Structures are given as C-alpha cells and as structure tokens.
C-alpha cells in the first residue's frame, strides 16, 4: 500500500510540465507556488525565465510581484499597508 502514496514522481513530472508553461502572465503564480512548495526544479526554471523576461523585470522593479517572488529575485517586498507591531507592556 505504501507505494500508492508516493507521488514524488508525479510532482516531478508536473513541475517539468509547468516549467514549460511559464509565461509573463503566469510567472508570478508559478514562481510563488514553486517557492512556497519547495519545488527546486520549478524554482530554477522560474528564476531563469524571470531573469530573461523584460516584463517580469519591469514588474519586479515596480513592486507588482508577490512578496515571495520579489524576495526570490533579490528584490525587497513592498508592504505599504502592513501595520507596525505594537510593543507589549508588562
């Protein structure tokens, strides 16, 4: 029964398929999920695409990518609406 739940091969196959489907429009979502799920092959493909795409680079400079994807490409995530944490009093 244990072999039924081993899906590493399926994840690798789907990661390779997704790597071939990365476009300027799908980059942010695919890169974000590759990072959050720890999919190394897909992260590498997304990073390669992101460095070669002029639109992705423009989005990175403008801060239009998700925070995770911005960190992935060496940018700093913009969080203008995030409230500052309050100090606790004892």
PDB file of N, CA, C and O in Angstrom:
ATOM      1  N   UNK A   1       0.806  -1.210   0.000  1.00  0.00           N
ATOM      2  CA  UNK A   1       0.000   0.000   0.000  1.00  0.00           C
ATOM      3  C   UNK A   1       0.844   1.266   0.000  1.00  0.00           C
ATOM      4  O   UNK A   1       0.413   2.290  -0.530  1.00  0.00           O
ATOM      5  N   UNK A   2       2.017   1.219   0.573  1.00  0.00           N
ATOM      6  CA  UNK A   2       2.821   2.431   0.709  1.00  0.00           C
ATOM      7  C   UNK A   2       3.156   3.055  -0.648  1.00  0.00           C
ATOM      8  O   UNK A   2       3.229   4.278  -0.769  1.00  0.00           O
ATOM      9  N   UNK A   3       3.357   2.223  -1.660  1.00  0.00           N
ATOM     10  CA  UNK A   3       3.721   2.770  -2.969  1.00  0.00           C
ATOM     11  C   UNK A   3       2.596   3.597  -3.593  1.00  0.00           C
ATOM     12  O   UNK A   3       2.864   4.410  -4.477  1.00  0.00           O
ATOM     13  N   UNK A   4       1.372   3.416  -3.169  1.00  0.00           N
ATOM     14  CA  UNK A   4       0.248   4.202  -3.702  1.00  0.00           C
ATOM     15  C   UNK A   4       0.360   5.670  -3.320  1.00  0.00           C
ATOM     16  O   UNK A   4      -0.119   6.533  -4.056  1.00  0.00           O
ATOM     17  N   UNK A   5       0.976   5.968  -2.197  1.00  0.00           N
ATOM     18  CA  UNK A   5       1.016   7.334  -1.690  1.00  0.00           C
ATOM     19  C   UNK A   5       2.308   8.053  -2.047  1.00  0.00           C
ATOM     20  O   UNK A   5       2.490   9.210  -1.668  1.00  0.00           O
ATOM     21  N   UNK A   6       3.188   7.405  -2.753  1.00  0.00           N
ATOM     22  CA  UNK A   6       4.427   8.053  -3.162  1.00  0.00           C
ATOM     23  C   UNK A   6       4.173   8.799  -4.461  1.00  0.00           C
ATOM     24  O   UNK A   6       4.041   8.194  -5.525  1.00  0.00           O
ATOM     25  N   UNK A   7       4.106  10.108  -4.360  1.00  0.00           N
ATOM     26  CA  UNK A   7       3.749  10.920  -5.517  1.00  0.00           C
ATOM     27  C   UNK A   7       4.907  11.797  -5.983  1.00  0.00           C
ATOM     28  O   UNK A   7       4.708  12.716  -6.777  1.00  0.00           O
ATOM     29  N   UNK A   8       6.110  11.521  -5.497  1.00  0.00           N
ATOM     30  CA  UNK A   8       7.260  12.328  -5.885  1.00  0.00           C
ATOM     31  C   UNK A   8       7.463  12.350  -7.399  1.00  0.00           C
ATOM     32  O   UNK A   8       7.805  13.385  -7.971  1.00  0.00           O
ATOM     33  N   UNK A   9       7.251  11.211  -8.038  1.00  0.00           N
ATOM     34  CA  UNK A   9       7.424  11.132  -9.486  1.00  0.00           C
ATOM     35  C   UNK A   9       6.390  12.003 -10.190  1.00  0.00           C
ATOM     36  O   UNK A   9       6.711  12.697 -11.155  1.00  0.00           O
ATOM     37  N   UNK A  10       5.171  11.970  -9.717  1.00  0.00           N
ATOM     38  CA  UNK A  10       4.105  12.775 -10.317  1.00  0.00           C
ATOM     39  C   UNK A  10       4.403  14.267 -10.135  1.00  0.00           C
ATOM     40  O   UNK A  10       4.201  15.060 -11.055  1.00  0.00           O
ATOM     41  N   UNK A  11       4.879  14.640  -8.960  1.00  0.00           N
ATOM     42  CA  UNK A  11       5.221  16.039  -8.702  1.00  0.00           C
ATOM     43  C   UNK A  11       6.341  16.478  -9.633  1.00  0.00           C
ATOM     44  O   UNK A  11       6.289  17.587 -10.166  1.00  0.00           O
ATOM     45  N   UNK A  12       7.351  15.640  -9.843  1.00  0.00           N
ATOM     46  CA  UNK A  12       8.455  15.978 -10.747  1.00  0.00           C
ATOM     47  C   UNK A  12       7.963  16.149 -12.179  1.00  0.00           C
ATOM     48  O   UNK A  12       8.381  17.073 -12.877  1.00  0.00           O
ATOM     49  N   UNK A  13       7.083  15.266 -12.613  1.00  0.00           N
ATOM     50  CA  UNK A  13       6.537  15.354 -13.978  1.00  0.00           C
ATOM     51  C   UNK A  13       5.730  16.645 -14.151  1.00  0.00           C
ATOM     52  O   UNK A  13       5.893  17.358 -15.141  1.00  0.00           O
ATOM     53  N   UNK A  14       4.862  16.935 -13.182  1.00  0.00           N
ATOM     54  CA  UNK A  14       4.045  18.140 -13.266  1.00  0.00           C
ATOM     55  C   UNK A  14       4.896  19.403 -13.165  1.00  0.00           C
ATOM     56  O   UNK A  14       4.588  20.411 -13.802  1.00  0.00           O
ATOM     57  N   UNK A  15       5.955  19.356 -12.376  1.00  0.00           N
ATOM     58  CA  UNK A  15       6.861  20.507 -12.275  1.00  0.00           C
ATOM     59  C   UNK A  15       7.522  20.783 -13.623  1.00  0.00           C
ATOM     60  O   UNK A  15       7.645  21.934 -14.043  1.00  0.00           O
ATOM     61  N   UNK A  16       7.945  19.714 -14.292  1.00  0.00           N
ATOM     62  CA  UNK A  16       8.553  19.884 -15.613  1.00  0.00           C
ATOM     63  C   UNK A  16       7.557  20.440 -16.623  1.00  0.00           C
ATOM     64  O   UNK A  16       7.908  21.279 -17.452  1.00  0.00           O
ATOM     65  N   UNK A  17       6.312  19.967 -16.551  1.00  0.00           N
ATOM     66  CA  UNK A  17       5.280  20.486 -17.446  1.00  0.00           C
ATOM     67  C   UNK A  17       5.012  21.969 -17.169  1.00  0.00           C
ATOM     68  O   UNK A  17       4.903  22.769 -18.099  1.00  0.00           O
ATOM     69  N   UNK A  18       4.907  22.327 -15.898  1.00  0.00           N
ATOM     70  CA  UNK A  18       4.667  23.725 -15.535  1.00  0.00           C
ATOM     71  C   UNK A  18       5.833  24.616 -15.945  1.00  0.00           C
ATOM     72  O   UNK A  18       5.630  25.764 -16.342  1.00  0.00           O
ATOM     73  N   UNK A  19       7.040  24.096 -15.852  1.00  0.00           N
ATOM     74  CA  UNK A  19       8.209  24.882 -16.243  1.00  0.00           C
ATOM     75  C   UNK A  19       8.112  25.304 -17.708  1.00  0.00           C
ATOM     76  O   UNK A  19       8.532  26.402 -18.073  1.00  0.00           O
ATOM     77  N   UNK A  20       7.565  24.437 -18.530  1.00  0.00           N
ATOM     78  CA  UNK A  20       7.387  24.761 -19.941  1.00  0.00           C
ATOM     79  C   UNK A  20       6.210  25.684 -20.210  1.00  0.00           C
ATOM     80  O   UNK A  20       6.065  26.197 -21.320  1.00  0.00           O
ATOM     81  N   UNK A  21       5.369  25.901 -19.206  1.00  0.00           N
ATOM     82  CA  UNK A  21       4.178  26.726 -19.376  1.00  0.00           C
ATOM     83  C   UNK A  21       4.341  28.126 -18.786  1.00  0.00           C
ATOM     84  O   UNK A  21       3.391  28.909 -18.796  1.00  0.00           O
ATOM     85  N   UNK A  22       5.522  28.454 -18.276  1.00  0.00           N
ATOM     86  CA  UNK A  22       5.719  29.767 -17.663  1.00  0.00           C
ATOM     87  C   UNK A  22       5.694  30.841 -18.743  1.00  0.00           C
ATOM     88  O   UNK A  22       6.438  30.777 -19.722  1.00  0.00           O
ATOM     89  N   UNK A  23       4.833  31.820 -18.547  1.00  0.00           N
ATOM     90  CA  UNK A  23       4.744  32.974 -19.439  1.00  0.00           C
ATOM     91  C   UNK A  23       4.814  34.227 -18.574  1.00  0.00           C
ATOM     92  O   UNK A  23       4.860  34.141 -17.347  1.00  0.00           O
ATOM     93  N   UNK A  24       4.822  35.382 -19.217  1.00  0.00           N
ATOM     94  CA  UNK A  24       4.818  36.632 -18.451  1.00  0.00           C
ATOM     95  C   UNK A  24       3.597  36.721 -17.540  1.00  0.00           C
ATOM     96  O   UNK A  24       3.684  37.246 -16.430  1.00  0.00           O
ATOM     97  N   UNK A  25       2.464  36.210 -18.008  1.00  0.00           N
ATOM     98  CA  UNK A  25       1.227  36.291 -17.234  1.00  0.00           C
ATOM     99  C   UNK A  25       1.181  35.264 -16.104  1.00  0.00           C
ATOM    100  O   UNK A  25       0.611  35.535 -15.048  1.00  0.00           O
ATOM    101  N   UNK A  26       1.771  34.099 -16.314  1.00  0.00           N
ATOM    102  CA  UNK A  26       1.693  33.040 -15.304  1.00  0.00           C
ATOM    103  C   UNK A  26       2.893  33.027 -14.358  1.00  0.00           C
ATOM    104  O   UNK A  26       2.899  32.283 -13.378  1.00  0.00           O
ATOM    105  N   UNK A  27       3.892  33.830 -14.639  1.00  0.00           N
ATOM    106  CA  UNK A  27       5.132  33.775 -13.869  1.00  0.00           C
ATOM    107  C   UNK A  27       4.914  33.951 -12.374  1.00  0.00           C
ATOM    108  O   UNK A  27       5.397  33.142 -11.581  1.00  0.00           O
ATOM    109  N   UNK A  28       4.200  34.990 -11.979  1.00  0.00           N
ATOM    110  CA  UNK A  28       4.068  35.315 -10.555  1.00  0.00           C
ATOM    111  C   UNK A  28       3.458  34.159  -9.769  1.00  0.00           C
ATOM    112  O   UNK A  28       3.947  33.812  -8.693  1.00  0.00           O
ATOM    113  N   UNK A  29       2.407  33.571 -10.295  1.00  0.00           N
ATOM    114  CA  UNK A  29       1.721  32.480  -9.587  1.00  0.00           C
ATOM    115  C   UNK A  29       2.602  31.234  -9.532  1.00  0.00           C
ATOM    116  O   UNK A  29       2.734  30.609  -8.480  1.00  0.00           O
ATOM    117  N   UNK A  30       3.198  30.878 -10.653  1.00  0.00           N
ATOM    118  CA  UNK A  30       4.022  29.676 -10.688  1.00  0.00           C
ATOM    119  C   UNK A  30       5.255  29.841  -9.808  1.00  0.00           C
ATOM    120  O   UNK A  30       5.605  28.929  -9.059  1.00  0.00           O
ATOM    121  N   UNK A  31       5.910  30.985  -9.888  1.00  0.00           N
ATOM    122  CA  UNK A  31       7.110  31.213  -9.075  1.00  0.00           C
ATOM    123  C   UNK A  31       6.770  31.198  -7.589  1.00  0.00           C
ATOM    124  O   UNK A  31       7.489  30.601  -6.787  1.00  0.00           O
ATOM    125  N   UNK A  32       5.680  31.852  -7.229  1.00  0.00           N
ATOM    126  CA  UNK A  32       5.281  31.901  -5.827  1.00  0.00           C
ATOM    127  C   UNK A  32       5.032  30.499  -5.271  1.00  0.00           C
ATOM    128  O   UNK A  32       5.507  30.167  -4.185  1.00  0.00           O
ATOM    129  N   UNK A  33       4.299  29.689  -6.004  1.00  0.00           N
ATOM    130  CA  UNK A  33       3.986  28.345  -5.520  1.00  0.00           C
ATOM    131  C   UNK A  33       5.200  27.434  -5.553  1.00  0.00           C
ATOM    132  O   UNK A  33       5.337  26.559  -4.698  1.00  0.00           O
ATOM    133  N   UNK A  34       6.080  27.621  -6.523  1.00  0.00           N
ATOM    134  CA  UNK A  34       7.309  26.825  -6.560  1.00  0.00           C
ATOM    135  C   UNK A  34       8.148  27.095  -5.319  1.00  0.00           C
ATOM    136  O   UNK A  34       8.739  26.178  -4.749  1.00  0.00           O
ATOM    137  N   UNK A  35       8.198  28.348  -4.907  1.00  0.00           N
ATOM    138  CA  UNK A  35       8.965  28.712  -3.719  1.00  0.00           C
ATOM    139  C   UNK A  35       8.291  28.176  -2.469  1.00  0.00           C
ATOM    140  O   UNK A  35       8.940  27.548  -1.632  1.00  0.00           O
ATOM    141  N   UNK A  36       6.995  28.419  -2.338  1.00  0.00           N
ATOM    142  CA  UNK A  36       6.282  28.002  -1.135  1.00  0.00           C
ATOM    143  C   UNK A  36       6.241  26.486  -0.964  1.00  0.00           C
ATOM    144  O   UNK A  36       6.235  25.985   0.160  1.00  0.00           O
ATOM    145  N   UNK A  37       6.213  25.758  -2.077  1.00  0.00           N
ATOM    146  CA  UNK A  37       6.150  24.294  -2.009  1.00  0.00           C
ATOM    147  C   UNK A  37       7.529  23.650  -2.028  1.00  0.00           C
ATOM    148  O   UNK A  37       7.649  22.437  -1.853  1.00  0.00           O
ATOM    149  N   UNK A  38       8.579  24.454  -2.241  1.00  0.00           N
ATOM    150  CA  UNK A  38       9.935  23.919  -2.250  1.00  0.00           C
ATOM    151  C   UNK A  38      10.239  23.048  -3.454  1.00  0.00           C
ATOM    152  O   UNK A  38      10.970  22.064  -3.337  1.00  0.00           O
ATOM    153  N   UNK A  39       9.690  23.393  -4.608  1.00  0.00           N
ATOM    154  CA  UNK A  39       9.902  22.629  -5.840  1.00  0.00           C
ATOM    155  C   UNK A  39      11.133  23.187  -6.558  1.00  0.00           C
ATOM    156  O   UNK A  39      11.038  24.138  -7.333  1.00  0.00           O
ATOM    157  N   UNK A  40      12.285  22.577  -6.286  1.00  0.00           N
ATOM    158  CA  UNK A  40      13.561  23.125  -6.747  1.00  0.00           C
ATOM    159  C   UNK A  40      13.666  23.245  -8.269  1.00  0.00           C
ATOM    160  O   UNK A  40      14.131  24.266  -8.775  1.00  0.00           O
ATOM    161  N   UNK A  41      13.240  22.219  -8.998  1.00  0.00           N
ATOM    162  CA  UNK A  41      13.344  22.273 -10.460  1.00  0.00           C
ATOM    163  C   UNK A  41      12.471  23.379 -11.033  1.00  0.00           C
ATOM    164  O   UNK A  41      12.865  24.068 -11.974  1.00  0.00           O
ATOM    165  N   UNK A  42      11.295  23.543 -10.467  1.00  0.00           N
ATOM    166  CA  UNK A  42      10.393  24.590 -10.935  1.00  0.00           C
ATOM    167  C   UNK A  42      10.901  25.966 -10.520  1.00  0.00           C
ATOM    168  O   UNK A  42      10.757  26.929 -11.274  1.00  0.00           O
ATOM    169  N   UNK A  43      11.491  26.073  -9.335  1.00  0.00           N
ATOM    170  CA  UNK A  43      12.074  27.342  -8.901  1.00  0.00           C
ATOM    171  C   UNK A  43      13.207  27.760  -9.836  1.00  0.00           C
ATOM    172  O   UNK A  43      13.317  28.931 -10.199  1.00  0.00           O
ATOM    173  N   UNK A  44      14.042  26.805 -10.224  1.00  0.00           N
ATOM    174  CA  UNK A  44      15.143  27.104 -11.137  1.00  0.00           C
ATOM    175  C   UNK A  44      14.616  27.580 -12.487  1.00  0.00           C
ATOM    176  O   UNK A  44      15.135  28.539 -13.059  1.00  0.00           O
ATOM    177  N   UNK A  45      13.590  26.911 -12.988  1.00  0.00           N
ATOM    178  CA  UNK A  45      13.002  27.303 -14.269  1.00  0.00           C
ATOM    179  C   UNK A  45      12.373  28.693 -14.175  1.00  0.00           C
ATOM    180  O   UNK A  45      12.508  29.502 -15.093  1.00  0.00           O
ATOM    181  N   UNK A  46      11.690  28.966 -13.072  1.00  0.00           N
ATOM    182  CA  UNK A  46      11.067  30.277 -12.890  1.00  0.00           C
ATOM    183  C   UNK A  46      12.123  31.362 -12.763  1.00  0.00           C
ATOM    184  O   UNK A  46      11.960  32.452 -13.310  1.00  0.00           O
ATOM    185  N   UNK A  47      13.188  31.078 -12.057  1.00  0.00           N
ATOM    186  CA  UNK A  47      14.251  32.065 -11.906  1.00  0.00           C
ATOM    187  C   UNK A  47      14.896  32.368 -13.256  1.00  0.00           C
ATOM    188  O   UNK A  47      15.164  33.527 -13.571  1.00  0.00           O
ATOM    189  N   UNK A  48      15.139  31.349 -14.036  1.00  0.00           N
ATOM    190  CA  UNK A  48      15.724  31.536 -15.363  1.00  0.00           C
ATOM    191  C   UNK A  48      14.790  32.382 -16.239  1.00  0.00           C
ATOM    192  O   UNK A  48      15.231  33.315 -16.910  1.00  0.00           O
ATOM    193  N   UNK A  49      13.494  32.043 -16.222  1.00  0.00           N
ATOM    194  CA  UNK A  49      12.527  32.803 -17.016  1.00  0.00           C
ATOM    195  C   UNK A  49      12.469  34.250 -16.539  1.00  0.00           C
ATOM    196  O   UNK A  49      12.454  35.178 -17.347  1.00  0.00           O
ATOM    197  N   UNK A  50      12.434  34.436 -15.225  1.00  0.00           N
ATOM    198  CA  UNK A  50      12.324  35.779 -14.662  1.00  0.00           C
ATOM    199  C   UNK A  50      13.496  36.669 -14.999  1.00  0.00           C
ATOM    200  O   UNK A  50      13.317  37.870 -15.204  1.00  0.00           O
ATOM    201  N   UNK A  51      14.683  36.115 -15.063  1.00  0.00           N
ATOM    202  CA  UNK A  51      15.848  36.937 -15.395  1.00  0.00           C
ATOM    203  C   UNK A  51      15.903  37.275 -16.876  1.00  0.00           C
ATOM    204  O   UNK A  51      16.520  38.269 -17.257  1.00  0.00           O
ATOM    205  N   UNK A  52      15.269  36.465 -17.715  1.00  0.00           N
ATOM    206  CA  UNK A  52      15.284  36.705 -19.157  1.00  0.00           C
ATOM    207  C   UNK A  52      14.097  37.535 -19.638  1.00  0.00           C
ATOM    208  O   UNK A  52      14.150  38.097 -20.732  1.00  0.00           O
ATOM    209  N   UNK A  53      13.040  37.622 -18.853  1.00  0.00           N
ATOM    210  CA  UNK A  53      11.829  38.321 -19.278  1.00  0.00           C
ATOM    211  C   UNK A  53      11.885  39.806 -18.912  1.00  0.00           C
ATOM    212  O   UNK A  53      12.075  40.162 -17.750  1.00  0.00           O
ATOM    213  N   UNK A  54      11.721  40.648 -19.903  1.00  0.00           N
ATOM    214  CA  UNK A  54      11.716  42.098 -19.660  1.00  0.00           C
ATOM    215  C   UNK A  54      10.497  42.519 -18.858  1.00  0.00           C
ATOM    216  O   UNK A  54      10.588  43.413 -18.017  1.00  0.00           O
ATOM    217  N   UNK A  55       9.347  41.881 -19.110  1.00  0.00           N
ATOM    218  CA  UNK A  55       8.140  42.237 -18.376  1.00  0.00           C
ATOM    219  C   UNK A  55       8.256  41.850 -16.904  1.00  0.00           C
ATOM    220  O   UNK A  55       7.854  42.616 -16.028  1.00  0.00           O
ATOM    221  N   UNK A  56       8.799  40.676 -16.630  1.00  0.00           N
ATOM    222  CA  UNK A  56       8.970  40.249 -15.241  1.00  0.00           C
ATOM    223  C   UNK A  56       9.938  41.195 -14.530  1.00  0.00           C
ATOM    224  O   UNK A  56       9.714  41.560 -13.376  1.00  0.00           O
ATOM    225  N   UNK A  57      10.998  41.586 -15.204  1.00  0.00           N
ATOM    226  CA  UNK A  57      11.952  42.515 -14.601  1.00  0.00           C
ATOM    227  C   UNK A  57      11.290  43.866 -14.325  1.00  0.00           C
ATOM    228  O   UNK A  57      11.547  44.483 -13.291  1.00  0.00           O
ATOM    229  N   UNK A  58      10.439  44.325 -15.243  1.00  0.00           N
ATOM    230  CA  UNK A  58       9.722  45.589 -15.037  1.00  0.00           C
ATOM    231  C   UNK A  58       8.750  45.464 -13.856  1.00  0.00           C
ATOM    232  O   UNK A  58       8.640  46.381 -13.042  1.00  0.00           O
ATOM    233  N   UNK A  59       8.053  44.338 -13.766  1.00  0.00           N
ATOM    234  CA  UNK A  59       7.141  44.106 -12.644  1.00  0.00           C
ATOM    235  C   UNK A  59       7.901  44.047 -11.319  1.00  0.00           C
ATOM    236  O   UNK A  59       7.421  44.526 -10.293  1.00  0.00           O
ATOM    237  N   UNK A  60       9.082  43.457 -11.359  1.00  0.00           N
ATOM    238  CA  UNK A  60       9.914  43.380 -10.160  1.00  0.00           C
ATOM    239  C   UNK A  60      10.312  44.779  -9.687  1.00  0.00           C
ATOM    240  O   UNK A  60      10.214  45.097  -8.501  1.00  0.00           O
ATOM    241  N   UNK A  61      10.759  45.604 -10.626  1.00  0.00           N
ATOM    242  CA  UNK A  61      11.160  46.979 -10.275  1.00  0.00           C
ATOM    243  C   UNK A  61       9.975  47.796  -9.775  1.00  0.00           C
ATOM    244  O   UNK A  61      10.131  48.646  -8.897  1.00  0.00           O
ATOM    245  N   UNK A  62       8.789  47.543 -10.330  1.00  0.00           N
ATOM    246  CA  UNK A  62       7.594  48.301  -9.948  1.00  0.00           C
ATOM    247  C   UNK A  62       6.934  47.737  -8.685  1.00  0.00           C
ATOM    248  O   UNK A  62       5.997  48.341  -8.162  1.00  0.00           O
ATOM    249  N   UNK A  63       7.402  46.608  -8.197  1.00  0.00           N
ATOM    250  CA  UNK A  63       6.826  46.017  -6.992  1.00  0.00           C
ATOM    251  C   UNK A  63       5.492  45.346  -7.215  1.00  0.00           C
ATOM    252  O   UNK A  63       4.688  45.249  -6.288  1.00  0.00           O
ATOM    253  N   UNK A  64       5.237  44.875  -8.435  1.00  0.00           N
ATOM    254  CA  UNK A  64       3.952  44.251  -8.756  1.00  0.00           C
ATOM    255  C   UNK A  64       3.957  42.741  -8.572  1.00  0.00           C
ATOM    256  O   UNK A  64       2.931  42.098  -8.798  1.00  0.00           O
ATOM    257  N   UNK A  65       5.076  42.161  -8.172  1.00  0.00           N
ATOM    258  CA  UNK A  65       5.131  40.716  -7.960  1.00  0.00           C
ATOM    259  C   UNK A  65       4.792  40.398  -6.507  1.00  0.00           C
ATOM    260  O   UNK A  65       4.971  41.243  -5.629  1.00  0.00           O
ATOM    261  N   UNK A  66       4.300  39.174  -6.247  1.00  0.00           N
ATOM    262  CA  UNK A  66       4.059  38.795  -4.854  1.00  0.00           C
ATOM    263  C   UNK A  66       5.354  38.895  -4.052  1.00  0.00           C
ATOM    264  O   UNK A  66       6.447  38.769  -4.604  1.00  0.00           O
ATOM    265  N   UNK A  67       5.223  39.120  -2.757  1.00  0.00           N
ATOM    266  CA  UNK A  67       6.390  39.323  -1.904  1.00  0.00           C
ATOM    267  C   UNK A  67       7.384  38.169  -2.005  1.00  0.00           C
ATOM    268  O   UNK A  67       8.595  38.391  -2.035  1.00  0.00           O
ATOM    269  N   UNK A  68       6.884  36.953  -2.057  1.00  0.00           N
ATOM    270  CA  UNK A  68       7.770  35.792  -2.135  1.00  0.00           C
ATOM    271  C   UNK A  68       8.569  35.816  -3.424  1.00  0.00           C
ATOM    272  O   UNK A  68       9.768  35.538  -3.416  1.00  0.00           O
ATOM    273  N   UNK A  69       7.925  36.143  -4.525  1.00  0.00           N
ATOM    274  CA  UNK A  69       8.612  36.177  -5.813  1.00  0.00           C
ATOM    275  C   UNK A  69       9.627  37.322  -5.856  1.00  0.00           C
ATOM    276  O   UNK A  69      10.673  37.191  -6.492  1.00  0.00           O
ATOM    277  N   UNK A  70       9.335  38.428  -5.196  1.00  0.00           N
ATOM    278  CA  UNK A  70      10.283  39.533  -5.158  1.00  0.00           C
ATOM    279  C   UNK A  70      11.528  39.143  -4.383  1.00  0.00           C
ATOM    280  O   UNK A  70      12.643  39.453  -4.801  1.00  0.00           O
ATOM    281  N   UNK A  71      11.350  38.469  -3.264  1.00  0.00           N
ATOM    282  CA  UNK A  71      12.498  38.004  -2.496  1.00  0.00           C
ATOM    283  C   UNK A  71      13.319  37.003  -3.300  1.00  0.00           C
ATOM    284  O   UNK A  71      14.547  36.985  -3.222  1.00  0.00           O
ATOM    285  N   UNK A  72      12.638  36.187  -4.059  1.00  0.00           N
ATOM    286  CA  UNK A  72      13.261  35.163  -4.882  1.00  0.00           C
ATOM    287  C   UNK A  72      14.229  35.781  -5.881  1.00  0.00           C
ATOM    288  O   UNK A  72      15.276  35.203  -6.172  1.00  0.00           O
ATOM    289  N   UNK A  73      13.890  36.937  -6.401  1.00  0.00           N
ATOM    290  CA  UNK A  73      14.720  37.604  -7.398  1.00  0.00           C
ATOM    291  C   UNK A  73      15.583  38.707  -6.800  1.00  0.00           C
ATOM    292  O   UNK A  73      16.097  39.561  -7.523  1.00  0.00           O
ATOM    293  N   UNK A  74      15.737  38.688  -5.511  1.00  0.00           N
ATOM    294  CA  UNK A  74      16.646  39.636  -4.883  1.00  0.00           C
ATOM    295  C   UNK A  74      16.048  40.992  -4.598  1.00  0.00           C
ATOM    296  O   UNK A  74      16.753  41.895  -4.149  1.00  0.00           O
ATOM    297  N   UNK A  75      14.762  41.155  -4.848  1.00  0.00           N
ATOM    298  CA  UNK A  75      14.107  42.426  -4.550  1.00  0.00           C
ATOM    299  C   UNK A  75      13.659  42.463  -3.112  1.00  0.00           C
ATOM    300  O   UNK A  75      13.803  41.488  -2.375  1.00  0.00           O
ATOM    301  N   UNK A  76      13.120  43.583  -2.724  1.00  0.00           N
ATOM    302  CA  UNK A  76      12.557  43.669  -1.382  1.00  0.00           C
ATOM    303  C   UNK A  76      11.050  43.806  -1.515  1.00  0.00           C
ATOM    304  O   UNK A  76      10.565  44.637  -2.283  1.00  0.00           O
ATOM    305  N   UNK A  77      10.317  43.006  -0.781  1.00  0.00           N
ATOM    306  CA  UNK A  77       8.859  43.065  -0.898  1.00  0.00           C
ATOM    307  C   UNK A  77       8.330  44.383  -0.366  1.00  0.00           C
ATOM    308  O   UNK A  77       8.790  44.897   0.653  1.00  0.00           O
ATOM    309  N   UNK A  78       7.358  44.913  -1.079  1.00  0.00           N
ATOM    310  CA  UNK A  78       6.758  46.166  -0.626  1.00  0.00           C
ATOM    311  C   UNK A  78       5.506  45.846   0.181  1.00  0.00           C
ATOM    312  O   UNK A  78       4.628  45.118  -0.284  1.00  0.00           O
ATOM    313  N   UNK A  79       5.429  46.395   1.392  1.00  0.00           N
ATOM    314  CA  UNK A  79       4.280  46.159   2.265  1.00  0.00           C
ATOM    315  C   UNK A  79       3.826  47.496   2.835  1.00  0.00           C
ATOM    316  O   UNK A  79       3.970  47.740   4.033  1.00  0.00           O
ATOM    317  N   UNK A  80       3.278  48.365   1.984  1.00  0.00           N
ATOM    318  CA  UNK A  80       2.929  49.688   2.470  1.00  0.00           C
ATOM    319  C   UNK A  80       1.776  49.703   3.463  1.00  0.00           C
ATOM    320  O   UNK A  80       1.701  50.615   4.286  1.00  0.00           O
ATOM    321  N   UNK A  81       0.885  48.735   3.417  1.00  0.00           N
ATOM    322  CA  UNK A  81      -0.299  48.754   4.270  1.00  0.00           C
ATOM    323  C   UNK A  81      -0.152  47.892   5.521  1.00  0.00           C
ATOM    324  O   UNK A  81      -1.114  47.731   6.272  1.00  0.00           O
ATOM    325  N   UNK A  82       1.030  47.341   5.755  1.00  0.00           N
ATOM    326  CA  UNK A  82       1.210  46.465   6.905  1.00  0.00           C
ATOM    327  C   UNK A  82       1.406  47.307   8.163  1.00  0.00           C
ATOM    328  O   UNK A  82       2.317  48.132   8.226  1.00  0.00           O
ATOM    329  N   UNK A  83       0.548  47.096   9.164  1.00  0.00           N
ATOM    330  CA  UNK A  83       0.683  47.883  10.394  1.00  0.00           C
ATOM    331  C   UNK A  83       1.925  47.464  11.172  1.00  0.00           C
ATOM    332  O   UNK A  83       2.349  46.309  11.121  1.00  0.00           O
ATOM    333  N   UNK A  84       2.497  48.425  11.892  1.00  0.00           N
ATOM    334  CA  UNK A  84       3.657  48.111  12.715  1.00  0.00           C
ATOM    335  C   UNK A  84       3.194  47.358  13.948  1.00  0.00           C
ATOM    336  O   UNK A  84       2.101  47.597  14.462  1.00  0.00           O
ATOM    337  N   UNK A  85       4.030  46.453  14.416  1.00  0.00           N
ATOM    338  CA  UNK A  85       3.646  45.669  15.588  1.00  0.00           C
ATOM    339  C   UNK A  85       3.728  46.552  16.832  1.00  0.00           C
ATOM    340  O   UNK A  85       4.582  47.431  16.944  1.00  0.00           O
ATOM    341  N   UNK A  86       2.829  46.292  17.744  1.00  0.00           N
ATOM    342  CA  UNK A  86       2.775  47.063  18.981  1.00  0.00           C
ATOM    343  C   UNK A  86       3.607  46.360  20.038  1.00  0.00           C
ATOM    344  O   UNK A  86       3.672  45.131  20.083  1.00  0.00           O
ATOM    345  N   UNK A  87       4.231  47.142  20.873  1.00  0.00           N
ATOM    346  CA  UNK A  87       5.016  46.590  21.950  1.00  0.00           C
ATOM    347  C   UNK A  87       4.093  46.189  23.093  1.00  0.00           C
ATOM    348  O   UNK A  87       3.135  46.895  23.406  1.00  0.00           O
ATOM    349  N   UNK A  88       4.380  45.086  23.694  1.00  0.00           N
ATOM    350  CA  UNK A  88       3.584  44.636  24.828  1.00  0.00           C
ATOM    351  C   UNK A  88       4.102  45.265  26.103  1.00  0.00           C
ATOM    352  O   UNK A  88       5.308  45.410  26.303  1.00  0.00           O
ATOM    353  N   UNK A  89       3.185  45.627  26.942  1.00  0.00           N
ATOM    354  CA  UNK A  89       3.533  46.168  28.256  1.00  0.00           C
ATOM    355  C   UNK A  89       3.331  45.073  29.287  1.00  0.00           C
ATOM    356  O   UNK A  89       2.385  44.289  29.220  1.00  0.00           O
ATOM    357  N   UNK A  90       4.217  45.045  30.208  1.00  0.00           N
ATOM    358  CA  UNK A  90       4.130  44.036  31.259  1.00  0.00           C
ATOM    359  C   UNK A  90       3.750  44.669  32.568  1.00  0.00           C
ATOM    360  O   UNK A  90       3.627  43.974  33.577  1.00  0.00           O
TER     361      UNK A  90
END
